[in-house]
């Protein structure tokens, strides 16, 4: 989680990307809850590898772990030296069976974790594999090669960034080896290098196929992911909190309405998330992600993302407005 989230700016200038809410719940919380369902066994510890996010963020992450009955641990990656380096930062928590995940992706899957394999690599079939790391398989369905962003077609099974290892100690042996011998790809220590070393020594990796893989890397795909989550959870989102005030307005589901939201003379939805304490007046909003304590008046918004404590007064527009920002097209000044 230590990345700067530059592709999602301005929304990551004040809030780390994994803590941005999707349909009312932070990305990283959704991710660990989904992994807990797939693992189908108690989780002892959740280690978060972060940048310098501050004590308030660290406390919120610890709470995410505790809500799943697990110990929460915080580690800091001070330099962007790659995925293997990031995992090495959490070496004190790397023992026994472990799941590793990159916190900018969400998924839906219906399978049980194969704990008899040396490892499981989560993959999704994609149309353009050249933009991803992919895996090649043998006739028995085990992985024979890890290929990073192939220029020529070798496989359409893309690695989505979630991995299971039945022995964290074996993984750490390979990570220590590539770091001690300064083996880098693109100037960084890569997890795929350690995976290939394990495979070459006889480790058997099976596939964990997902039904849906949802990216949260930039504004457009984050809005798409918000819409998909609302669709998946539309039954639980059908009832809005008692604290919400909805006057002379139409709500077209699926939508997420937070606590103390006030909507007047507006049409909201489909596929809109409104964070706590947000106020909407005289507006038409669809397919958009609006965070908490924000005010929107005379907005006609689609495919838009607005941060916390922002204010938007204006005309028909697709926008990306960060926290504490004001955009006013109605003022005569």
Helices and strands as residue ranges (DSSP letters): G 6-8, G 17-19, E 21-22, E 25-26, H 27-39, E 45-50, H 55-67, E 71-76, H 83-89, G 91-93, E 98-101, E 105-108, E 119-125, G 129-131, E 133-137, E 143-148, E 157-165, H 168-180, H 191-200, E 205-209, E 212-215, H 219-232, E 245-247, E 250-252, E 255-257, E 262-264, E 267-269, E 272-274, E 279-281, E 284-286, E 288-290, E 295-297, E 300-302, E 305-306, E 311-313, E 316-317, E 320-321, E 326-328
